[in-house]
Amino acid sequence: MKCCFCSETIAIEQKVSKRDTCPRCDRDLRCCKQCHFFDPRAYNECREVAAERIVDKGRANFCDFYVPKGEKVGRGGSANRTKEAKAALEALFKKK
């Protein structure tokens, strides 16, 4: 992902927690401005209609719909939902 505050490229290997910060500018990574759904032109500045309103978009929060910018998002909001479903089906019907 790329930090929206300082443009530093950050390698994300696991889920981003509320305490994670950018190594360069020390700003929160799990905030609205770092999210795929953030859009200043949308209602509440978020394209996810079911998300709760968050006033300070630059501070860390616990939004359930958070997806880091740059990560592909499937239809259900999960970044790898299609891939996970396909793997589960293949494991279920695996020939021995």
N, C-alpha and C positions, 0 to 999 in steps of 0.2 A: 504494500500500500504506500501511498505518498501522503506525507503530512500536508494538510491544507494550510497550515500556518507558516511553515518554513520551506516546503517543497522537498524535504528529505525523504529519500526512498527507504522504506522500512520493510524488512522481511518478516512476515507474520507466519509462524509455524503452528500456532494453536489459537484457540479462541481469545479474543481481546477482552481483558477484564477491565473493571472500572478503575483500577489502580495503574494500568499501563500508561506510560507517557512516552513522548518522542525523545529519543536519545540526544537530539540536537537542541531543540528549543524547550524541552520539558513541559510541553502542553499535553493535555489529555488526549488519548487516542480514541477512547470510547465516548465520543460526544457527537451531537447532531451534525456538526460541520464536517466530520470525518466519515459520515454515513452515506451509503449508496442512495438512500431515499431523500436526502436533504436537497431541497429546491427552494430558493428564496422567493420564487414566484408562486409557489403552491400555498394552499390554505395551511396555516400554522407552520409554513416553511418545510412541509414534509409531504412526500407523495404517497406515504402509507396512511390510508384513511382511518385505520383502526388504532393508530398510535395515539398515546396520550399527549396532551400539549406540554411542551417543555419550554420554559421561558428563556433560560440562558443556553443558547445553542453551542457555546464554546466550552462548556464545563461537562465533566463526566456525569453519566446518568445510567439508569438500569433499564432502558427501553428494550422491550422484548423483540423488536423488529430490527435492531441494529445489524447492519452488514457493512463491513469496511468498504470504502470506495475502491473501485477497481476489481472487486470480486464479482463474478457472474452470479446473477440471481435468477433462480427458476421461478415458476409460477406460484408456488406456495410460500415464497419468501425465503426458502432454504437455498443456500448457494449450490449444494450438490444433491438436491433431492432426486433428480432423475437418475443420476449415476448410482446413488444409494439404493433406489428401488430396483434398478436393473441388477445390481450385484446381489440383492436379497433374493430376487426371483431365480437367478442363475444358481445360487447356493441351494435353494429349495428344490429345484428340479435337476440337480446335478446327477449325471449318470455315473454309476459305479463300475 
